[in-house]
């Protein structure tokens, strides 16, 4: 009797499997697994595409950062060169300004010296003329004295000026 029950269970099981096969459950399960495998493959392809896009974007940003850094270095180098050039120009302008001011001061000093020498000569000539006039007026008298005084004064003025 035990064998009989197992036989009927086995027969029922195989009949159930045959019914499932007849209805096409194995095709539906295969189709469902194929669809799921297709979705998983599509998701993996999409993930790979996104990863590649992200890697490309990262590479682009790294390249742009490198370009920006090199451009910044060029700008800094240009600014340093410009600052050095401006410093050299400023130094040259200052030296030129000091040189011009020095020359102007030297010219003014030379003019003042020349004016002082002329003033001293003029004062000496006036003093000499006055002294000669006084000496001649005391020693010579009359018309001859006046002529001698005038002639002496003219000679002194000509020699001193």
C-alpha positions in Angstrom: 0.0 0.0 0.0 2.9 2.3 0.6 4.1 1.8 -2.8 0.8 2.5 -4.2 0.6 6.0 -2.5 4.0 6.9 -3.7 3.1 5.8 -7.2 0.1 8.0 -7.3 2.0 11.0 -5.9 4.7 10.5 -8.5 2.1 10.1 -11.2 0.2 13.2 -10.0 3.5 15.1 -10.0 4.4 14.1 -13.5 0.9 14.8 -14.8 1.1 18.3 -13.2 4.4 18.8 -14.9 2.9 17.7 -18.2 0.0 20.0 -17.7 2.4 22.9 -17.1 4.4 21.9 -20.1 1.2 21.7 -22.2 0.0 25.2 -21.0 3.5 26.5 -21.8 4.6 27.7 -18.4 8.2 26.8 -19.2 8.0 29.2 -22.2 6.5 31.9 -20.0 9.2 31.4 -17.4 11.9 31.4 -20.1 10.4 34.5 -21.7 10.2 36.2 -18.3 13.8 35.3 -17.5 14.9 36.5 -20.9 13.0 39.8 -20.4 14.6 40.3 -17.0 18.0 39.5 -18.4 17.4 42.0 -21.1 16.4 44.7 -18.6 19.5 43.9 -16.5 21.7 44.1 -19.6 20.1 47.4 -20.6 20.7 48.8 -17.1 24.3 47.6 -17.1 24.8 49.2 -20.6 23.2 52.4 -19.3 25.4 52.3 -16.2 28.5 51.7 -18.4 27.5 54.6 -20.7 27.0 56.9 -17.7 30.4 55.8 -16.2 32.1 56.6 -19.6 30.3 59.9 -19.8 31.4 60.8 -16.2 35.0 59.7 -17.0 35.0 61.9 -20.1 33.5 64.8 -18.2 36.2 64.4 -15.5 38.9 64.3 -18.1 37.5 67.5 -19.7 37.4 69.3 -16.3 40.9 68.2 -15.5 42.1 69.4 -18.9 40.3 72.7 -18.4 41.7 73.1 -14.9 45.2 72.5 -16.3 44.6 75.0 -19.0 43.3 77.5 -16.5 46.3 77.0 -14.2 48.7 77.5 -17.1 46.9 80.6 -18.2 47.0 81.9 -14.7 50.7 81.3 -14.6 51.1 83.1 -17.9 49.1 86.1 -16.5 51.2 86.2 -13.4 54.4 86.0 -15.4 53.1 88.8 -17.7 52.1 90.9 -14.7 55.6 90.5 -13.1 57.2 91.4 -16.4 55.0 94.5 -16.7 55.7 95.5 -13.1 59.5 95.2 -13.7 59.2 97.2 -17.0 57.2 99.9 -15.2 59.7 100.0 -12.4 62.6 100.4 -14.8 60.6 103.2 -16.6 59.8 104.9 -13.4 63.5 104.7 -12.3 64.6 106.2 -15.6 62.0 109.0 -15.4 63.1 109.8 -11.8 66.8 109.8 -12.8 65.9 112.1 -15.8 63.9 114.4 -13.5 66.7 114.6 -10.9 69.2 115.2 -13.7 67.1 118.0 -15.2 66.6 119.6 -11.7 70.3 119.4 -11.0 71.1 121.1 -14.3 68.5 123.8 -13.7 70.0 124.3 -10.2 73.5 124.5 -11.6 72.4 127.0 -14.3 70.7 129.1 -11.6 73.8 129.0 -9.4 76.0 130.0 -12.4 73.7 132.8 -13.2 73.7 134.0 -9.5 77.5 133.8 -9.5 77.7 135.8 -12.7 75.2 138.3 -11.4 77.1 138.6 -8.1 80.4 139.0 -10.0 78.8 141.7 -12.1 77.4 143.4 -9.1 80.8 143.3 -7.4 82.5 144.7 -10.5 79.9 147.4 -10.8 80.3 148.4 -7.1 84.1 148.3 -7.5 83.9 150.5 -10.6 81.6 152.9 -8.9 83.9 153.1 -5.9 87.0 153.5 -8.1 85.2 156.2 -10.1 84.2 158.0 -6.9 87.7 157.7 -5.5 89.3 158.9 -8.7 86.9 161.8 -8.9 87.7 162.8 -5.3 91.4 162.5 -5.8 91.5 164.4 -9.1 89.1 167.1 -7.8 91.4 167.8 -4.8 94.6 167.9 -6.9 93.5 169.6 -10.1 91.7 172.9 -10.3 89.9 174.7 -13.1 88.9 173.8 -16.6 91.8 171.4 -17.0 90.8 169.6 -13.9 87.3 169.0 -15.1 88.5 167.6 -18.4 91.0 165.3 -16.7 88.4 164.1 -14.2 85.9 163.3 -17.0 88.6 161.5 -19.1 89.8 159.5 -16.0 86.2 158.5 -15.1 85.6 157.3 -18.7 88.8 155.3 -18.8 88.1 153.6 -15.4 84.5 152.8 -16.6 85.8 151.3 -19.8 88.4 149.2 -18.1 86.1 147.9 -15.3 83.1 147.2 -17.5 
